[in-house]
């Protein structure tokens, strides 16, 4: 290349530093270099039609990210030096961080691995570059989240072994198996699952409430992480939309394949986000918005517009969205009730919401909270006050696909558990819903291998036969410190001492009742 | 349907009965008692009697519910894998036709949970 200008303009620079880095192979067949591109049945006729969603070159990327990093770590330092953890709304908030660090941050790392892999599998250079950049973003997010929360680890319990817990703890098999399912699929399904269904359609339901929740509750470290990740997330969403439009425009045979993936991954994402629903409604002492409001804005309105837009490709909204829409009135309450009764096996604490919080829920859930859920908490609060804090001492049935306990109720029947079972090659399998059962029926061989934590305990593979031994030895949850009820926990007492109060079990309970 | 894969995709189920060292899995649901958030997953001996299952496993599992003391589980209405089922109390689970990963549902008429909320 001969050029008179020493400096390239942006467009040329982009061309030379991304697409032009690729070449047409001459002594190897393209099919041998990219062997994973065809087996899913997706037909790509012309990779040059791929519109690069980022328009960002590597050198600009490094520079831009480095700037953000510098600012981010300056805030982390200031937060630590000023004992920022003392200024949060209440120590109950830290439990949301415990859930995030063990449930979400390891997914960022899994996404890094996933994008690195598919970044090698596409024969189109534009898609490869986009995936590689996203891979680096995801690795950065995983690291900066851990750094944002590491300060809390010095002062609160349950944050000490997130990666280990992610691989072993019963409820963390929900996020883990979600990503393992995506990563073991082909490259196009992976992008439909993660870039489109998760990042584009559902991610606002995770990031907006979580980062606003951090702001509302005085957690400046996590808020700053959120700002630092925001421009990356915007890029990831753009990729998600480009992926789906590109695949659909390439060949009409792709439409039914993509539709099935959208049905599957919408549902899997929705089940995963049920954990976020309880985080929003129950774990944030200062609440941002309710799960049902978030679902209305970020799924029913935004998702509705999106699927309207995709109609012209022959794509309809996800198959079970009606069930998900109906569930917005129940989800967080059903999840919190579950974690409340199995707190002996979690790395975070649970509690009965105070009176003001319950009134907030009555207002946000006028048709369901007072009728179905308030009575639960009033009963359990009374039990607790009389020295019988409720725990369920028998392990729950888990769904073979999403791995959440089969706790959800039928659409329109909030007191009837939704449960499906079927036989496949002589074995019985159980599901939380018609949608999860559908997913199983399509690829049974994949899900018959599911590592279901309850069954693993019963098979004797978790270092003990009783819950306490499993929790302590296999999960690395410190019994009596990390788990059980919040009121009276070491975290609670520590928080009271920060605030110059002492723990009086009787006064605390009556204060909790009156609060 | 089968998995679309690059090779012959065949794996063993993870929860075959032989992995449970002579025991088997059993799920029990007591409808309208959502204080227990989902059906119980139990590890049981195939040759235990149905009566022993109720007295030694189900009763302790449900004991913390205020309606449990009033519940006549043996006289309740049972389903085995969603089909009507009349248990023989002194026969073994196996002889009752309850195989690995079966699900029992027991409704106790008159006991509908707390607060009219199926709780």
Boltz contact constraints between the chains, C-beta under 6 A:
constraints:
  - contact:
      token1: [A, 39]
      token2: [B, 6]
      max_distance: 6.0
  - contact:
      token1: [A, 40]
      token2: [B, 4]
      max_distance: 6.0
  - contact:
      token1: [A, 337]
      token2: [B, 37]
      max_distance: 6.0
  - contact:
      token1: [A, 338]
      token2: [B, 37]
      max_distance: 6.0
  - contact:
      token1: [A, 372]
      token2: [B, 117]
      max_distance: 6.0
  - contact:
      token1: [A, 375]
      token2: [B, 115]
      max_distance: 6.0
  - contact:
      token1: [A, 375]
      token2: [B, 117]
      max_distance: 6.0
  - contact:
      token1: [A, 376]
      token2: [B, 119]
      max_distance: 6.0
  - contact:
      token1: [A, 392]
      token2: [B, 36]
      max_distance: 6.0
  - contact:
      token1: [A, 394]
      token2: [B, 40]
      max_distance: 6.0
  - contact:
      token1: [A, 394]
      token2: [B, 61]
      max_distance: 6.0
  - contact:
      token1: [A, 395]
      token2: [B, 41]
      max_distance: 6.0
  - contact:
      token1: [A, 396]
      token2: [B, 38]
      max_distance: 6.0
  - contact:
      token1: [A, 397]
      token2: [B, 27]
      max_distance: 6.0
  - contact:
      token1: [A, 397]
      token2: [B, 38]
      max_distance: 6.0
  - contact:
      token1: [A, 397]
      token2: [B, 39]
      max_distance: 6.0
  - contact:
      token1: [A, 397]
      token2: [B, 41]
      max_distance: 6.0
  - contact:
      token1: [A, 405]
      token2: [B, 38]
      max_distance: 6.0
  - contact:
      token1: [A, 406]
      token2: [B, 38]
      max_distance: 6.0
  - contact:
      token1: [A, 407]
      token2: [B, 37]
      max_distance: 6.0
  - contact:
      token1: [A, 407]
      token2: [B, 38]
      max_distance: 6.0
  - contact:
      token1: [A, 415]
      token2: [B, 118]
      max_distance: 6.0
  - contact:
      token1: [A, 427]
      token2: [B, 13]
      max_distance: 6.0
  - contact:
      token1: [A, 428]
      token2: [B, 101]
      max_distance: 6.0
  - contact:
      token1: [A, 442]
      token2: [B, 1]
      max_distance: 6.0
  - contact:
      token1: [A, 443]
      token2: [B, 3]
      max_distance: 6.0
  - contact:
      token1: [A, 445]
      token2: [B, 3]
      max_distance: 6.0
  - contact:
      token1: [A, 445]
      token2: [B, 9]
      max_distance: 6.0
  - contact:
      token1: [A, 445]
      token2: [B, 11]
      max_distance: 6.0
  - contact:
      token1: [A, 446]
      token2: [B, 3]
      max_distance: 6.0
  - contact:
      token1: [A, 448]
      token2: [B, 13]
      max_distance: 6.0
  - contact:
      token1: [A, 449]
      token2: [B, 11]
      max_distance: 6.0
  - contact:
      token1: [A, 449]
      token2: [B, 14]
      max_distance: 6.0
  - contact:
      token1: [A, 454]
      token2: [B, 41]
      max_distance: 6.0
  - contact:
      token1: [A, 455]
      token2: [B, 15]
      max_distance: 6.0
  - contact:
      token1: [A, 458]
      token2: [B, 43]
      max_distance: 6.0
  - contact:
      token1: [A, 459]
      token2: [B, 19]
      max_distance: 6.0
  - contact:
      token1: [A, 459]
      token2: [B, 20]
      max_distance: 6.0
